[in-house]
């Protein structure tokens, strides 16, 4: 995780805390603005990117918990996924958990330095 600069926007802070890229934040906003969710193909069109790029971004969002993936079955056979963004309130909770975890890791690192210097 990179350390945010002073005066960073909320979006920059969330991106840093969750280890996301700018395209991931655009993807998240696209999911929030969609009604009923989007497929990777639809997200690729929205972002004006290849489906594979949209898919990787969607996977990062699902991986950090700010998007969900639902399997839909096609009657003729096969399946596809619908992705939805979690509500901003849930995003805040996830970001706070990441911040707490980051703070705990930083605190342990500082304590280790202090212990090593005492030896």
C-alpha distances in whole Angstrom, upper triangle without the diagonal:
4,7,9,12,16,17,15,16,16,15,12,11,11,9,6,6,8,6,9,12,14,17,15,16,19,20,19,21,24,24,25,27,29,32,32,29,28,29,27,30,30,26,27,30,28,25,28,26,27,27,25,22,22,22,19,17,19,18,15,16,18,16,13,17,17,20,23,25,29,31,34,38,40,43,45,42,38,35,32,29,29,25,25,22,22,23,21,22,20,17,17,18,15,13,14,14,10,10,13,11,9,12,14,11,11,15,16,15,17,20,19,20,23,24,24,26,28,29
4,6,9,13,15,12,14,15,14,11,10,11,9,6,8,10,8,11,12,14,17,16,16,19,21,20,22,25,25,26,28,30,33,33,30,30,30,28,31,31,27,27,30,28,25,28,26,27,28,26,23,23,24,21,19,21,21,17,18,21,19,16,19,19,22,25,27,31,34,37,40,42,46,47,44,41,38,35,32,31,27,27,24,24,25,22,23,22,19,18,20,17,14,16,16,13,12,15,14,11,13,16,14,13,16,18,16,17,21,21,20,23,25,25,26,29,30
4,7,9,12,10,13,13,14,10,9,11,11,7,9,12,11,13,14,16,19,18,18,21,23,22,23,26,27,27,29,31,34,35,32,32,33,31,33,33,29,30,32,30,27,30,29,30,31,29,26,26,27,24,22,24,24,20,20,23,21,18,21,21,24,27,30,33,36,39,42,45,48,50,47,44,40,37,34,33,29,28,25,25,25,22,23,22,19,18,19,18,14,15,16,13,11,14,14,10,12,15,13,12,15,17,15,16,19,20,19,22,24,24,25,28,29
4,7,9,6,9,10,11,7,6,10,9,7,9,12,11,13,14,14,18,17,16,19,21,20,21,24,25,24,27,29,32,33,30,31,32,30,32,32,28,29,31,28,25,28,27,30,30,29,25,25,27,24,21,23,24,20,20,23,22,19,21,20,23,27,29,33,36,39,42,44,48,49,47,44,40,37,34,32,28,27,24,23,23,20,21,21,18,17,18,17,13,15,17,14,12,15,16,13,14,17,16,15,18,20,19,19,22,23,23,25,28,28,28,31,33
4,6,6,9,11,12,9,9,13,12,10,12,15,15,16,16,16,20,20,18,21,23,22,23,26,27,27,28,31,34,36,33,33,34,32,35,34,30,31,32,30,27,30,29,32,32,31,28,28,29,27,24,26,27,23,23,26,25,22,24,23,26,30,33,36,39,42,45,47,51,52,50,47,43,40,37,35,31,30,26,26,26,22,24,24,21,19,21,20,17,18,20,17,15,18,19,16,16,20,19,17,20,22,21,21,24,25,24,26,29,29,29,32,34
4,6,9,11,13,11,10,14,15,13,14,18,18,19,19,18,22,22,20,22,25,24,24,27,29,27,29,32,35,37,34,35,36,35,37,36,32,33,34,32,29,32,32,34,35,34,31,30,32,30,27,29,30,26,25,28,28,24,26,25,28,32,34,38,41,44,47,49,53,54,52,49,46,42,39,37,33,31,28,27,26,23,23,24,21,19,22,21,18,18,21,19,16,19,20,17,17,21,21,18,21,24,22,22,25,27,26,27,30,31,30,33,35
4,6,9,11,10,10,13,14,13,15,18,19,19,19,17,21,21,18,21,24,22,22,25,27,25,27,30,33,35,32,33,35,33,35,34,30,31,33,30,27,30,30,33,34,34,30,29,31,29,26,28,29,26,25,28,28,24,26,24,27,31,34,37,40,42,46,48,51,53,51,48,45,41,38,35,32,30,26,26,25,21,22,23,20,18,21,21,18,18,21,20,17,20,22,20,20,23,24,21,24,27,26,25,29,30,29,31,34,34,34,36,39
4,7,8,6,6,10,11,10,12,15,15,15,15,14,17,17,15,17,20,19,18,22,23,22,24,27,30,31,29,29,31,30,32,30,27,28,29,26,24,27,27,30,30,30,26,26,28,25,22,24,25,22,21,24,24,21,22,20,23,27,30,33,37,39,42,44,48,49,48,44,41,37,34,32,28,26,23,23,22,18,20,21,17,16,19,19,15,16,19,17,15,19,20,18,18,22,22,20,23,26,25,25,28,29,29,30,33,34,34,36,39
4,5,5,6,9,10,11,12,14,15,14,14,13,16,16,12,14,17,16,15,19,20,19,20,23,26,28,26,27,29,27,29,28,24,26,27,24,22,25,25,28,28,28,25,24,26,24,21,22,24,21,19,23,23,20,21,18,21,25,28,31,34,36,40,41,45,47,45,42,39,35,32,29,26,24,20,20,19,15,17,18,15,14,17,17,14,16,19,17,16,19,21,19,20,23,24,22,25,28,27,27,31,32,32,33,36,37,37,39,42
4,5,5,6,9,10,11,12,14,13,14,13,15,14,11,14,16,14,13,17,18,16,18,21,24,26,24,24,27,26,28,26,23,25,26,23,21,24,25,27,28,27,24,23,24,23,19,20,22,19,17,20,20,17,18,15,18,22,25,28,31,34,37,39,43,44,43,40,36,33,29,27,23,21,17,17,15,12,13,15,11,10,14,14,11,13,16,15,13,17,19,17,18,22,22,22,24,26,26,27,30,31,31,33,36,36,37,39,41
4,5,5,6,9,10,11,12,10,11,9,12,11,7,10,12,11,10,14,15,14,16,19,22,23,21,21,23,22,25,23,20,21,23,19,18,21,21,24,24,24,20,19,21,19,16,17,19,16,14,17,18,15,16,13,16,20,22,26,29,31,35,36,40,41,40,37,33,30,26,24,20,18,15,15,15,11,14,15,11,11,15,14,11,14,16,15,14,18,19,18,19,23,23,22,25,27,27,28,31,32,32,34,37,37,38,40,42
4,6,5,6,9,10,10,9,9,9,12,11,9,12,14,13,14,17,18,18,19,22,25,27,24,24,26,24,26,25,21,22,24,21,19,22,22,24,25,24,21,20,22,20,16,18,20,16,15,19,19,16,17,15,18,22,24,28,31,33,37,38,42,43,42,38,35,31,28,26,23,21,18,18,18,15,17,17,13,13,16,15,12,14,17,14,14,17,18,16,18,21,21,20,23,25,24,25,29,29,29,31,34,34,35,38,39
4,5,5,6,9,10,10,11,12,15,13,11,14,16,15,15,19,19,18,21,24,26,27,25,25,27,26,28,27,23,25,27,24,22,25,25,27,27,26,23,22,23,21,18,19,20,17,15,18,18,15,16,15,18,21,24,28,31,34,37,39,43,44,43,39,36,32,29,27,23,21,18,17,17,14,15,15,12,11,13,12,9,11,13,11,10,14,15,13,14,18,18,17,20,22,22,23,26,27,27,29,31,32,32,35,37
4,5,5,6,8,8,10,11,13,11,9,12,14,11,13,16,16,15,18,21,23,24,21,22,24,22,25,24,21,22,24,22,20,23,23,25,24,24,21,19,20,18,15,16,17,13,12,15,15,11,13,11,14,18,21,24,27,30,33,36,39,41,39,36,32,29,25,23,20,18,14,14,14,11,13,12,9,9,11,9,6,10,12,10,10,13,14,13,15,18,18,18,21,23,23,24,27,28,28,30,32,33,34,36,38
4,6,5,6,5,6,7,10,8,7,11,12,11,12,15,16,16,19,21,24,24,21,21,22,21,23,23,19,20,22,20,18,21,20,22,22,21,18,17,18,16,13,14,15,11,11,14,14,11,13,11,14,18,20,24,27,29,33,35,38,40,38,34,31,28,24,23,19,18,15,15,16,14,16,15,11,12,14,12,9,13,14,11,12,16,15,14,17,19,19,19,22,23,23,24,27,28,28,31,33,33,34,37,38
4,6,5,7,8,10,13,12,11,14,16,15,16,19,20,20,22,24,27,28,25,25,26,24,27,26,22,23,26,24,21,24,23,24,25,23,20,20,21,18,15,17,17,13,13,16,15,12,15,14,17,20,23,27,29,32,36,38,41,43,41,37,34,30,27,26,22,21,18,18,19,16,18,17,13,13,15,13,10,12,13,10,10,14,13,11,14,16,15,15,19,20,19,21,24,24,25,27,29,29,30,33,35
4,6,8,11,13,15,13,12,16,17,15,17,20,20,20,22,24,27,27,24,25,26,24,27,27,23,25,27,25,23,26,25,26,26,24,22,21,21,19,16,17,17,13,13,15,14,10,13,12,16,19,22,25,28,31,35,37,41,42,40,37,33,30,27,25,22,20,17,16,17,15,16,14,11,11,12,9,6,9,9,6,7,10,10,8,11,14,13,13,16,18,18,20,22,23,24,26,28,28,30,32,33
4,6,9,12,13,10,10,14,14,12,15,18,17,17,21,22,25,24,21,22,22,21,24,24,20,22,25,23,21,24,22,23,23,21,18,18,18,15,13,14,13,10,9,11,10,7,9,9,13,16,18,22,25,28,31,34,37,39,36,33,29,26,23,22,18,17,15,14,16,14,15,13,10,11,12,9,7,10,10,7,9,12,11,10,14,16,15,16,19,20,20,22,24,25,26,28,30,30,32,34,35
4,7,10,12,10,11,14,14,14,16,18,18,19,22,24,26,26,23,22,23,21,24,24,20,21,24,22,20,22,21,22,21,19,17,17,17,14,12,14,13,9,10,13,11,9,12,12,14,18,19,23,26,29,32,34,38,39,37,33,30,27,24,23,19,19,17,17,19,17,19,17,13,15,16,12,11,14,13,10,12,15,13,12,15,17,16,16,20,21,20,22,25,25,25,28,30,30,31,34,35
4,7,8,6,7,10,11,10,13,15,15,17,19,20,23,23,20,19,20,18,20,20,17,17,20,19,16,19,17,18,18,17,14,13,14,11,9,11,11,7,8,11,11,9,12,11,13,16,18,21,24,27,30,32,35,37,34,31,28,24,21,20,17,17,14,15,17,16,18,16,13,15,16,13,12,15,16,13,14,18,17,15,19,21,19,20,23,24,24,26,28,28,29,32,33,33,35,38,39
4,5,5,7,9,10,11,13,14,16,17,19,20,24,24,21,19,20,17,19,19,16,16,18,17,14,16,14,16,17,15,12,12,14,11,8,11,12,9,10,14,13,12,15,14,15,18,19,23,25,28,31,32,36,37,35,31,28,25,22,21,18,18,16,17,19,18,20,19,16,18,19,17,15,19,19,16,17,21,20,18,22,24,22,23,26,27,26,28,31,31,31,34,36,35,37,40,41
4,5,5,6,9,10,11,13,14,16,17,19,22,23,20,19,19,17,19,18,15,15,17,15,12,14,13,16,17,16,12,12,15,13,10,13,14,12,12,16,16,15,17,15,16,19,20,24,26,28,31,33,36,37,36,32,29,25,23,21,18,18,16,18,19,17,20,20,16,18,20,18,16,20,21,18,19,23,22,21,24,26,25,25,29,30,29,31,34,34,34,37,39,38,39,42,44
4,5,5,6,9,10,10,12,14,15,16,20,21,17,16,16,14,15,15,11,11,13,11,8,11,10,12,13,13,9,9,11,10,7,10,12,11,11,14,15,15,16,14,14,17,18,21,23,25,28,29,33,34,32,29,26,22,20,18,15,16,14,17,18,17,21,20,17,19,21,19,18,22,22,20,22,25,24,23,26,29,27,28,31,32,31,33,36,36,37,39,41,41,42,45,46
4,5,5,6,9,10,10,12,14,15,19,19,15,14,15,13,15,15,11,12,15,13,10,13,12,14,14,13,10,9,10,9,5,7,10,7,7,11,12,11,13,10,11,14,15,19,21,23,26,28,31,32,31,27,24,21,18,16,13,13,11,14,15,15,18,17,13,16,18,16,15,19,19,17,19,22,21,21,24,26,25,26,29,30,29,32,34,34,35,38,39,39,41,43,45
4,5,5,6,9,10,11,12,14,18,19,16,15,17,15,17,16,12,14,16,13,11,15,14,17,16,17,13,12,14,13,9,10,13,10,9,12,14,12,13,10,11,15,17,20,23,25,28,30,33,35,33,30,26,23,20,18,14,13,11,13,14,12,16,15,12,14,17,15,13,17,18,17,18,21,21,20,23,26,25,26,29,30,30,32,34,35,35,38,40,40,41,44,45
4,5,5,6,9,10,11,12,16,17,14,13,15,14,15,13,10,11,13,10,8,11,12,14,15,15,12,10,13,13,9,10,14,12,11,14,16,15,16,13,13,16,17,20,23,24,27,28,32,33,32,29,26,22,19,17,14,13,11,14,15,14,18,17,14,17,20,18,17,21,22,20,22,25,25,24,27,29,29,29,32,34,33,35,38,38,39,41,43,43,45,47,49
4,5,5,6,9,10,11,14,15,11,10,11,10,12,11,7,9,11,9,7,11,11,13,12,13,10,8,10,10,7,7,11,10,8,11,14,13,14,11,10,13,14,17,19,20,24,25,28,30,28,25,22,18,15,13,10,10,9,12,14,14,17,16,14,17,19,17,17,21,22,20,22,25,25,24,27,30,29,30,33,34,34,36,38,39,39,42,44,44,45,48,49
4,5,5,6,9,10,13,14,11,11,13,12,15,13,10,13,14,12,11,15,15,17,15,16,14,11,12,12,9,8,11,10,7,10,13,12,11,8,8,11,13,16,19,20,24,26,29,31,29,26,23,19,16,13,10,8,6,9,10,10,14,13,10,13,16,14,14,18,19,18,20,22,23,22,25,27,27,28,31,32,32,34,37,37,38,41,42,43,44,47,48
4,5,5,6,9,12,14,11,12,14,14,16,14,11,13,14,11,11,14,15,18,17,18,16,13,15,16,12,12,15,14,11,14,16,15,15,11,11,14,16,18,21,22,26,27,30,32,31,28,25,21,18,15,12,10,8,10,11,10,14,14,12,14,17,16,16,19,21,20,21,24,25,25,27,30,30,30,33,35,35,36,39,40,40,43,44,45,46,49,50
4,5,5,6,10,11,9,9,11,11,13,10,7,10,11,7,8,12,13,15,14,16,14,11,13,15,12,11,14,14,12,14,17,17,16,13,11,13,15,17,19,20,23,24,27,29,28,26,22,18,16,13,10,9,8,12,12,13,17,17,15,18,20,19,19,23,24,23,25,28,28,28,30,33,32,33,36,38,38,39,42,42,43,46,47,48,49,52,53
4,5,5,8,9,6,7,10,11,13,10,8,12,13,10,11,15,15,17,15,17,15,11,13,14,11,9,13,13,10,12,15,15,13,10,8,10,11,13,16,17,21,22,25,27,26,23,20,16,13,10,7,5,5,9,10,11,15,14,13,16,18,17,18,21,22,22,24,26,27,27,30,31,31,33,35,37,37,39,41,42,43,45,47,47,49,51,52
4,6,8,9,8,10,13,14,16,14,12,15,16,13,14,17,18,20,19,20,19,15,16,18,14,13,16,16,12,14,17,16,14,10,9,12,14,15,19,19,23,25,28,30,29,27,23,19,16,13,10,7,5,8,8,9,12,12,12,14,17,16,17,20,21,21,23,25,26,27,29,31,31,33,35,36,37,39,41,42,43,45,47,47,49,51,53
4,7,9,9,10,14,15,16,13,11,15,14,11,13,16,18,20,19,21,19,16,18,19,16,15,18,18,15,17,20,19,18,14,13,15,16,18,20,20,24,25,28,30,29,27,24,20,18,14,12,10,9,11,11,12,15,16,15,18,20,20,20,23,25,25,26,29,30,30,32,34,35,36,38,40,40,42,44,45,46,48,50,51,52,54,56
4,6,6,7,11,13,14,10,10,13,13,10,13,16,17,19,17,19,19,15,16,19,16,14,17,18,15,16,20,20,18,15,13,13,14,15,17,17,20,21,24,26,26,24,20,17,15,11,10,8,9,12,12,14,17,17,17,20,22,21,22,25,26,26,28,31,31,32,34,36,36,38,40,41,42,44,46,47,48,50,52,52,54,56,57
4,6,8,12,15,15,12,13,16,16,13,16,19,20,22,19,22,21,18,19,21,19,16,19,21,18,18,22,22,19,16,14,14,15,14,17,16,19,20,22,25,25,23,20,17,15,11,11,9,11,13,13,15,18,18,18,21,23,23,24,27,28,28,30,32,33,34,36,38,38,40,42,43,44,46,48,49,50,52,54,55,56,58,60
4,7,10,13,15,12,13,16,16,15,17,20,21,21,19,21,21,17,17,20,18,15,18,20,17,16,20,21,18,16,13,12,12,11,13,12,16,17,19,22,22,20,17,14,12,8,9,7,10,12,13,16,18,18,18,22,23,22,24,27,27,28,30,32,32,33,36,37,38,40,42,43,44,46,48,48,50,52,53,54,56,58,59
4,7,10,12,9,9,13,14,12,15,17,18,18,15,18,17,14,14,16,15,12,14,16,13,13,17,18,15,13,10,9,9,9,12,12,15,17,20,22,21,19,15,12,9,6,5,5,8,11,12,15,18,17,17,20,21,20,22,25,25,25,28,30,30,31,34,35,35,37,39,40,41,43,45,46,47,49,50,51,53,55,56
4,7,8,6,6,10,10,10,12,14,14,15,12,14,14,11,11,14,13,10,13,15,13,13,17,18,17,14,11,11,10,10,12,12,15,16,19,20,20,17,14,10,8,5,5,7,10,13,15,18,20,19,19,22,24,22,23,27,27,26,29,31,31,32,35,36,36,38,40,41,41,44,46,46,47,50,51,51,53,55,56
4,5,5,6,9,10,11,12,14,13,13,9,11,13,9,9,12,12,9,12,15,14,13,16,18,17,16,12,11,9,10,10,10,13,13,17,18,17,14,11,8,6,5,6,9,12,15,18,20,23,22,21,25,26,24,25,28,28,27,30,33,32,32,36,37,36,38,41,41,41,44,46,46,47,50,51,51,53,56,56
4,5,5,6,9,10,10,12,10,9,6,8,9,6,5,9,9,7,10,13,12,12,15,17,17,16,13,13,10,12,12,13,15,16,20,20,19,16,13,9,8,8,8,11,13,17,19,21,24,22,21,25,26,23,25,28,28,26,29,32,31,31,34,36,35,36,39,40,40,42,44,44,45,48,49,49,51,54,54
4,5,5,6,9,10,10,9,8,5,8,10,8,8,12,12,11,13,16,16,16,19,21,21,19,16,16,14,15,15,14,16,16,19,19,19,16,14,10,10,10,11,14,16,20,22,24,27,26,24,28,29,27,28,31,31,30,33,35,34,34,38,39,38,40,43,43,43,46,48,48,49,52,53,52,54,57,58
4,5,5,6,9,10,10,10,8,11,12,9,10,14,13,12,15,17,16,17,20,21,21,18,15,16,14,15,15,15,17,17,20,21,20,18,15,12,11,10,10,12,14,18,20,22,25,24,23,26,28,26,27,30,31,30,32,35,34,34,38,39,38,40,43,44,43,46,48,48,49,52,53,53,55,58,58
4,5,5,6,8,8,9,7,10,9,6,8,11,10,9,12,14,13,14,17,18,18,16,13,14,13,15,16,16,19,19,23,24,23,20,17,13,12,10,9,11,12,16,18,19,23,22,20,23,25,23,24,27,28,26,29,32,31,31,34,36,35,36,39,40,40,42,45,45,46,48,50,50,51,54,55
4,5,5,6,5,5,5,8,7,5,8,10,10,10,13,15,15,16,19,20,20,18,16,17,16,18,18,19,21,21,24,24,24,21,18,15,14,13,12,14,16,19,21,22,26,25,23,26,28,26,26,30,30,28,30,33,33,32,35,37,36,37,41,41,41,43,46,45,46,49,50,50,52,55,55
4,5,5,6,8,8,11,11,9,12,14,13,13,17,18,18,19,22,23,23,21,18,19,18,20,20,20,22,21,25,25,24,22,20,16,16,15,14,16,17,21,23,24,27,26,25,28,30,28,28,32,32,31,33,36,36,35,38,40,39,40,44,44,44,46,49,49,49,52,54,53,55,58,59
4,6,8,10,10,13,12,9,12,15,13,13,16,17,16,18,21,22,21,19,17,18,18,19,21,21,23,23,26,27,27,24,21,18,16,14,13,14,15,18,20,20,24,24,22,25,27,26,26,29,30,29,31,34,33,33,36,38,37,38,41,43,42,44,47,47,48,50,52,52,53,56,57
4,5,8,9,12,9,8,11,13,11,12,15,16,15,17,20,20,21,18,17,19,18,21,22,22,25,25,29,29,28,25,23,19,17,16,15,15,15,19,20,20,24,24,21,24,27,25,24,28,29,27,29,32,32,31,34,36,35,36,39,40,39,42,44,44,45,48,49,49,50,53,54
4,7,9,12,10,9,13,14,13,14,18,18,18,21,23,23,24,22,20,22,21,23,24,24,26,26,29,29,29,26,24,20,19,18,17,19,19,23,24,24,28,27,25,28,30,28,28,32,32,30,32,35,35,34,37,39,38,39,42,43,42,44,47,47,47,50,52,51,53,56,57
4,6,8,6,7,10,11,11,13,15,16,17,19,20,22,23,21,19,21,20,22,23,23,25,25,29,28,27,24,22,19,18,18,17,18,19,22,24,25,28,27,25,28,30,27,27,31,31,29,31,34,33,32,36,38,36,37,40,41,40,42,45,45,45,48,50,49,51,54,54
4,5,5,6,9,10,11,13,14,16,17,19,20,22,23,22,19,21,19,21,21,22,23,23,26,26,25,22,20,17,16,17,16,19,20,23,26,27,30,29,26,29,31,28,28,32,32,30,32,35,34,33,37,38,37,38,41,42,41,43,46,45,46,49,50,49,51,54,55
4,5,5,6,9,10,10,12,14,15,16,18,20,21,20,17,18,16,17,17,18,20,19,23,23,21,18,16,13,13,14,13,16,18,21,24,25,28,27,25,28,30,27,27,31,31,29,32,34,33,33,36,38,36,38,41,41,40,43,45,45,46,49,50,49,51,54,54
4,5,5,6,9,10,10,12,14,15,16,19,20,19,17,18,16,18,18,19,21,21,25,24,22,19,17,14,14,15,14,17,19,22,25,26,29,27,25,28,29,26,26,30,30,27,30,33,31,31,34,35,34,35,39,39,38,41,43,42,43,46,47,46,49,51,52
4,5,5,6,9,10,11,13,14,15,17,19,18,16,17,16,19,20,21,23,24,27,27,26,22,20,17,15,16,14,17,17,20,23,24,27,25,22,26,27,24,24,28,28,25,28,30,29,28,32,33,32,33,36,36,36,38,41,40,41,44,45,44,46,49,50
4,6,5,6,9,10,11,12,14,16,17,15,13,14,13,16,17,18,21,21,25,26,24,21,18,14,13,13,11,13,14,17,20,21,24,22,20,23,25,22,22,26,26,24,27,29,28,28,31,33,32,33,36,37,36,39,41,41,41,44,46,45,47,50,51
4,5,5,6,9,10,10,12,14,15,15,12,13,11,14,14,16,18,19,23,24,22,18,15,12,10,11,10,13,14,17,20,21,24,22,20,24,25,22,22,26,25,24,26,29,27,27,31,32,31,33,36,36,35,38,40,40,41,44,45,44,47,49,50
4,5,5,6,9,10,10,13,14,14,13,14,13,16,17,19,22,23,27,27,25,21,18,15,13,14,12,15,15,18,21,21,24,22,19,23,23,20,21,24,23,21,24,27,25,25,28,29,28,29,33,33,32,35,37,36,37,40,41,41,43,46,46
4,5,5,6,9,10,11,13,11,10,12,12,16,17,20,23,24,28,28,26,23,20,17,14,14,11,13,12,15,18,18,21,19,16,19,21,18,18,22,21,19,22,25,23,23,26,28,26,28,31,31,31,34,36,36,37,39,41,40,42,45,46
4,5,5,6,8,10,11,10,7,9,9,12,14,16,19,21,25,26,24,20,17,14,11,10,7,9,9,12,15,16,19,17,15,19,20,17,18,21,21,19,22,25,23,24,27,28,27,29,32,32,32,35,37,37,38,41,42,42,44,46,47
4,5,5,6,9,10,10,8,9,9,12,14,17,20,22,25,26,24,20,17,14,11,12,9,12,12,14,17,18,21,18,16,19,20,16,18,21,20,18,21,24,22,22,26,27,25,28,30,30,30,33,35,35,36,39,40,40,42,44,45
4,5,5,6,9,9,9,11,11,15,17,20,23,25,29,30,28,24,21,18,15,15,12,13,12,13,17,17,19,16,14,17,18,14,15,18,17,15,18,20,19,19,22,23,22,24,27,27,27,30,32,32,33,36,37,37,39,41,42
4,5,5,6,5,5,8,10,13,16,19,22,25,28,30,27,24,21,17,14,13,10,10,8,10,13,13,15,13,11,14,15,12,13,16,16,14,17,20,18,19,22,23,23,25,27,28,28,31,33,33,34,37,38,38,40,42,43
4,6,5,6,5,6,7,11,13,17,20,22,26,27,25,22,18,15,12,11,8,9,9,10,13,15,16,13,12,15,15,12,14,17,16,15,19,20,19,20,23,24,24,26,28,29,29,32,33,33,35,38,38,39,41,43,44
4,6,8,8,9,10,14,16,19,22,25,29,30,27,24,21,18,15,15,12,13,12,12,16,17,18,15,13,16,15,12,14,16,15,13,17,18,17,18,21,21,20,23,26,25,26,29,30,30,32,34,35,35,38,40,40
4,6,8,10,12,16,19,22,25,28,31,33,30,27,24,21,17,17,14,13,11,11,14,14,15,12,10,13,12,8,10,13,11,10,13,15,14,14,18,19,18,20,23,23,24,26,28,28,30,32,33,34,36,38,39
4,6,7,10,13,17,20,23,26,29,31,29,26,22,20,16,15,12,11,9,8,11,12,13,9,8,11,11,7,10,13,11,11,15,16,15,17,20,20,20,23,25,25,26,29,30,31,32,35,35,36,39,40,41
4,7,10,14,17,20,23,26,29,31,29,26,23,20,16,14,10,9,6,5,8,9,10,8,6,10,10,8,10,13,13,12,15,17,17,18,21,22,22,24,26,27,28,30,32,33,34,36,37,38,40,42,43
4,7,10,13,16,20,22,25,28,26,23,19,16,12,10,7,5,4,5,9,11,13,10,9,13,14,11,13,17,16,16,19,21,20,21,24,25,25,27,30,30,31,34,35,36,37,40,41,41,43,45,46
4,7,10,13,16,19,22,25,23,20,16,13,10,8,6,5,6,7,11,13,15,12,12,16,16,14,16,19,18,18,22,23,22,24,27,27,28,30,32,32,33,36,37,38,40,42,43,43,46,47,48
4,7,10,13,16,19,21,19,16,12,10,6,6,5,7,9,11,14,17,19,16,16,20,19,17,20,23,21,21,25,26,25,27,30,30,30,32,35,35,36,38,40,40,42,44,45,45,48,50,50
4,6,10,13,16,18,17,14,10,8,5,5,6,8,12,13,16,19,21,18,19,22,22,20,23,26,24,25,28,29,28,30,33,33,33,36,38,38,39,42,43,43,45,48,48,49,51,53,54
4,7,10,13,15,13,10,7,6,5,6,9,12,15,17,20,23,24,22,22,26,26,24,26,29,28,28,31,32,31,33,36,36,36,39,41,41,41,44,46,45,48,50,50,51,53,55,56
4,7,10,12,11,9,5,5,6,7,11,13,17,19,21,25,26,24,25,28,28,27,29,32,31,31,34,36,35,36,39,40,39,42,44,44,45,48,49,49,51,54,54,54,57,59,59
4,6,9,7,6,4,7,9,11,14,17,21,22,25,29,30,28,29,32,32,30,33,36,34,34,38,39,38,39,43,43,42,45,47,47,48,51,52,52,54,57,57,57,60,62,62
4,6,5,5,5,8,11,12,16,19,23,25,28,31,33,31,31,35,35,33,35,38,37,37,41,42,41,42,46,46,45,48,50,50,51,54,55,55,57,59,60,60,63,65,65
4,5,8,9,11,14,16,20,22,26,28,30,34,35,33,34,38,38,36,39,42,40,41,44,45,44,46,49,49,49,51,54,53,54,57,58,58,60,63,63,63,66,68,68
4,7,9,12,16,18,21,24,28,30,33,36,38,36,37,40,40,38,41,44,43,42,46,47,46,47,51,51,50,53,55,55,56,59,60,59,61,64,64,64,67,69,69
4,7,10,14,16,20,23,27,29,32,35,37,35,35,39,38,36,39,42,40,40,44,45,43,45,48,48,47,50,53,52,53,56,57,56,58,61,61,61,64,66,66
4,7,11,14,17,20,24,26,29,32,34,32,32,36,35,33,36,39,37,37,40,42,40,41,45,45,44,47,49,49,49,52,54,53,55,58,58,58,61,63,62
4,7,10,13,17,20,22,26,29,30,28,28,32,32,30,32,35,34,33,37,38,37,38,41,42,41,44,46,46,46,49,51,50,52,55,55,55,58,60,60
4,7,10,13,17,20,23,25,28,25,25,29,29,27,29,32,31,31,34,36,34,35,39,39,39,41,44,43,44,47,48,48,50,53,53,53,56,58,58
4,6,10,13,16,19,22,24,22,21,25,25,23,25,28,27,27,30,32,31,32,35,36,35,38,40,40,41,44,45,45,47,49,50,50,53,55,55
4,7,10,13,16,19,21,19,19,23,23,21,24,27,26,26,29,31,30,31,34,35,35,37,40,40,40,43,45,45,47,49,50,50,53,55,55
4,7,10,13,15,18,16,15,19,20,18,20,23,23,22,25,27,27,28,31,32,32,34,36,37,37,40,41,42,43,46,47,47,49,51,52
4,7,9,12,14,13,13,16,17,16,18,21,21,21,24,26,25,27,29,31,31,33,35,36,36,39,41,41,43,45,46,47,49,51,52
4,6,9,11,10,9,13,14,13,14,17,18,18,20,22,23,24,26,28,28,30,32,33,34,36,38,38,40,42,43,44,46,48,49
4,6,8,6,7,10,11,10,12,15,15,16,18,20,21,22,24,26,26,28,30,31,32,34,36,37,38,40,42,43,45,46,48
4,5,5,6,9,10,11,13,15,16,17,19,20,21,23,25,26,27,29,30,32,33,35,37,38,39,41,42,44,45,47,49
4,5,5,6,9,10,10,12,14,15,16,18,20,21,22,24,25,26,28,30,31,32,34,36,37,39,40,42,43,45,47
4,5,5,7,9,10,11,13,15,15,17,19,20,21,23,25,26,27,29,30,32,33,35,36,38,39,41,42,44,46
4,5,5,6,9,10,11,12,14,15,17,18,20,21,23,24,26,27,29,30,32,33,35,36,38,39,41,42,44
4,5,5,6,9,10,11,12,14,15,16,18,20,21,22,24,26,27,28,30,32,33,35,36,37,39,41,42
4,5,5,6,9,10,10,12,14,15,16,18,20,21,22,24,26,27,28,30,31,33,34,36,37,39,41
4,5,5,6,9,10,11,12,14,15,17,18,20,21,23,24,26,27,29,30,32,33,35,36,38,39
4,5,5,6,9,10,11,12,14,15,17,18,20,21,23,24,26,27,29,30,32,33,35,36,38
4,5,5,6,9,10,10,12,14,15,16,18,20,21,22,24,26,27,29,30,31,33,35,36
4,5,5,6,9,10,10,12,14,15,16,18,20,21,22,24,26,27,29,30,32,33,35
4,5,5,6,9,10,11,12,14,15,17,18,20,21,23,25,26,27,29,30,32,33
4,5,5,6,9,10,10,12,14,15,16,18,20,21,23,24,26,27,29,30,32
4,5,5,6,9,10,10,12,14,15,16,18,20,21,23,24,26,27,29,31
4,5,5,6,9,10,10,12,14,15,16,18,20,21,23,24,26,27,29
4,5,5,6,9,10,11,12,14,15,17,19,20,21,23,25,26,27
4,5,5,6,9,10,11,12,14,15,17,18,20,21,23,25,26
4,5,5,6,9,10,10,12,14,15,17,18,20,21,23,25
4,5,5,6,9,10,11,12,14,15,16,18,20,21,23
4,5,5,6,9,10,11,12,14,15,16,18,20,21
4,5,5,6,9,10,11,12,14,15,17,19,20
4,5,5,6,9,10,11,12,14,16,17,19
4,5,5,6,9,10,10,12,14,15,17
4,5,5,6,9,10,11,12,14,16
4,5,5,6,9,10,11,12,15
4,5,5,6,9,10,11,13
4,5,5,6,9,10,11
4,5,5,6,9,10
4,6,5,6,9
4,5,5,7
4,5,5
4,5
4
